[in-house]
Structures are given as C-alpha cells and as structure tokens.
Amino acid sequence: MLSSKSPRDVAMVALAAGKEAFSDYSHVYSPKKFTQPQLFACLVLKEFEKKDYRGIRQLLQDCPELCQVIGLKTLPHFTTLQKASRRLLTQQRVRRLVEHTVRKIRGRKTRVPYAAVDSSGFDARHASRYFIWRRDNQKQDEKRPKKRHRYKRYGKLMVIVECATHAILAAVASVGPTPDVAELDRVLTELPRSQRVVDMVGDAGFDSAHNHRLLREDHGIRSTIPPDTGRPITNPGTLPRDEYRRLMKTRFNSSAYHQRPQAETVFSMLKRNLGSALRARSHWGRCRDLYLRVLTHNIALALLWVFYRAGHSTLPPGALRPPAKI
C-alpha cells in the first residue's frame, strides 16, 4: 500500500517533522550545504522506498521533483546520508521525533485509553529462512547430513502502541534473543510526557511482580498482563503470592486484553510495508534502521490516506491534519 502512493507527501511530512525537532545546522561552522531537516527527510524517504544510501541518492538524481520538495540545491553524497543517520538517529533525538509524529497523528489528544507493549525480531539478512532451509536440505546429495540453520543474533524492536490509531508511542531497539520481562523499564522511559496512558496490556512474557508495580505504582498505569509465567501449578486453585498477580488471577480484565493484538498488527504493518530484514551489518546500524522504520511508520500514519483512507488525494504543502477516528 505504501508503494502505491507518491513519496512526495512522505518527504514533505518528514521535512516538517525535522524542522520541529532539529535546528538547521549542528554547528556554527557547518558547510551549510544541507540542513538537518533535509537530511532527515532523505533518510525517511530511503526507508519508505526500501533503498540503501546509494539507492536513495540515485532516486533523488532521477526525480528532481523530490529534490524540489525537500529543498535540495545539490545532491548529498551517500556517505553524507550515512553520517547524518549516526548524528540524527540518537536515542534522545528519536524520542523527540516520535513525540512530534504522535502529535501529528493524535492532534490535541493526550489521554491514551489503551496501549499495548510487545516486541518482535527483524532478520539480520535478506535471505529468507525458507531459502536457507532449502539450501541446507537439498535432495541431490542424500549422504550429506542435514543442517539446521539458526539466527544467533537479530535486531529486536520493543514498542508501546496506541491501540486506537496504531501509532508507536515509544520504541527501544536492541539485539535478540532476549526475554521481554526485563526490558519493560527501558521502554517506559521513552514514553512522551505529553501522552498519558491509562491501561497497558501485554502478553505473559511481561508477567512479573516488578513489572506490575512499575506500571501501577511508579507510572500510574493500570496493568493487564496474564499471570501465566513460571512453573505449572499442580493445584489450579492456588493463587499467586503477589497482590497484583493475584488480582490478575481473580479479576482479569478480558475486555482490555482484547486490545493486545493491535501491537502485533503494528509489527505486521512494519514488516509488510517497510520490510522484515535490516540492511545494516553492525549492531548500532541495525538499531538506527529500526528507529528510522518506526519514524517512517508514524509519518506514514500522519498522512491519513496510507492505512485508513485508501484513495485519498495528495496533500497540499503544509496540510497536516489528525487522522479520523476509528
């Protein structure tokens, strides 16, 4: 669906978000060939078009109208874009950009009735697992022992999603596989201060007494996590010792837990529209790719027509309206 729309609007919204989050130049003695919002718009356009740094430069060279929308007088070198990603996609700046894009999506709303937390892995290479399985298990050589290939390291993304609009409120990129139960503290610190979450839902991978206290007592968020971790209990009537886990066992909010699949929907949107494999080879490069994918997802949602209004006309410059209620 993303590829069926013009990248002109994506570049325009990314440029507007970059102007709100960045200054024009990082230093007083900068060469001043490109502004930081312009470079950020090029990075978002790169992720939107599923290209690498060389590919986005070639696209800008072949499409002068995109350079005109971004305001580029000269084309940036691909190494310029790579260095810009290291400078612009730091954790602090990503937090600021996520907050700006969430405001574009939600408008003046600050109360989030339901939010879902979840994580997912992204492949570290473009070869599919089915292709690797077929390569290692060919029938031509019956004497060769069969291999079982496993990905030891991959990019992991943990997000907090608003269930109503599928906007990503907070994101943390890391390396997998790691358990989710110990990483809730980190992603909660990335929540925008302008958004107040009322109810947080998560799967059994987040079940712990510490996480319940962290949400309810430290952040004032009602937690809805099924108490299904740990060893199986022989007596079904046995209740957990912790008060909050015991509350989940006796008075579990099923209607709130029905919102949890919305987080899986967001990961499906990310992987279908922007790809499930990461292009970078280093750990920090993969983290930057994941953060850029999150920002591109939110910017696409801010355009209204990407996921919820098929066939919407091209937006005029500066027309950024909040999405319709769903």
Disulfide bonds with the S-S distance in Angstrom:
none
